[in-house]
């Protein structure tokens, strides 16, 4: 069974490997430390997980789900013409691209993102909360990510 720690590390790597995020980690930071002008940050936290049992399948292992939040911080600095929502939109596009299924996953795993075979599925699921920071230039966005684990070995 793959450890939760290695799944979180693989997810963080997947989200940040494109280079759009200058700062990143698995521990959330204070907004003042999380991003700088033109240097957005992404911090991955895991607020909960679930074990889901089927009522009609006694003896079948539960479906295990890990719920992460990719917390994105932005800072447009003092640029009067900068549009914080545009910066956030570009970063959300980067997250979508990072979690798109690989070529292998598209062919062999039903077009699911498997983080290189570590998990059954990994995807953005739920509402994305955005506070773009129109007044002060510092924004925060929370992207919910659900990871469904493989069955027990």
N, C-alpha and C positions, 0 to 999 in steps of 0.2 A: 504494500500500500504506500502510495506517495504521501509524504508528510505535508501538512498544511504550510509549514514554513517554506518548503521548496516550491509549492504551488504559488504562494504569494510572491516569492522572489522571481519566478518565471513570468508571472503576470506583470510585475513592475518592469522587468526587462522588456517584455513585449510592448508595453505602453510607451516606453521612453527610448527605445532603440532608434527611432527616427531622428532624434536630435532636436526636436522642437522644445523640449523642456531642459532648461539649464540647470535647474535644481530638482532633486527628487529624493524620495526615501520612503520608508515604511512607517515612519513616525511623523505625525502631523506637526506642523510648525506654526508659530504665531504669524499672522499675516505680514507683519513688518519684516520678518526673517525669511518668509517663504518665496518671495519673488522680488525682483528689482526691475527697473525700467528695461524693457526689451529682453528680459530674462525670466520667463515664466517658470513656475514650479509645479510639480505633480507629486502628491503624497498619497500613498495607498494605505487605507485603514480597513480593518475588518470588524464592523460593529456587531455582526451576528452570523449564526449559521443555523441550519435546520436538518433534522432527520425526519424524513417523510415515509410513513409506512402505508402500504396498501391494505385496505380493509379486507379484501377478498383473496389475499395471497399470503397465507400464514407460512412462516418459515422463510419467506423471501427477504433478503437483506433490504434495509431501507435505502431510499434515494437520499444521498447526502448533498446538501447545497451550502456553499460558502457565499456570503454576501459581502462584497467589498464596496467601498466608496473611493473613487479616484477624485481627490480634492485638488482642484486646479486653482492656482493663484496667478493673477496677472497684475501688472503695474505699467500703465502707459506713460508714467512720468508727467512732466509738465507740458507735454505737447497739446496745445489747445485744439488742434484739428484731429487728434486721435479719437477714434471711436472704439471704446472698450468692448462693445458687443462684437465688433468685427474681429478683434483679437481672439476673443473667446470662441467665436464661430470657427476660426481657422484651427484652433487647438482641438475643438470637438471633432472637426473633420480628421485631424491627425489620430485621435482616439479611435474613430470609426475605421480608419485605414489600418491601424495597428491590430484591431480585433477582427478584421476580415479574415475568413478562412484562407489558409495557405492553399497552394495548388494541390498538395497532397490531400489536405482535408476536404477539398472540393470533390476530389475523385473517390477517395476511399472512406470518408467519414460522414457522408451525408451533408456536406457543406457546413460542418460545425467547426468552430475554432477549438482545437484541442490542446493548445499550448505545447505543441510538439509531441502529442501523445500522452501528456501527463493527466489530462482530465477528459471527461466525456464531452463537455461543452462549456464555453466561456463567451458571454455576450453582455452587452449593455441591456439592462432590462429595468424599466420603470421611468419615472419622471426625473429629468435633469433640472436641478435647482441652480439658477443663475442670479448672482448679484454682481452686475458688470462693473459697478464702481464709477458711474457717470459723474458723480460730484467730486470725488477725491482721486479718481484714476486707478484705484486699487480694487480689483475684482476677485470674486471667489465663485467657483462653480463646483457642484458635487454631482459626479456621474456614478449612478448605481450599476454595479457589475455583478452578475450572478454566475457562479462557477458550479457546475454540476459534476460531482466526482463519479468515477467509475464505481461499479459494484465492488464489494469486498472481494479479495482474492479467494 
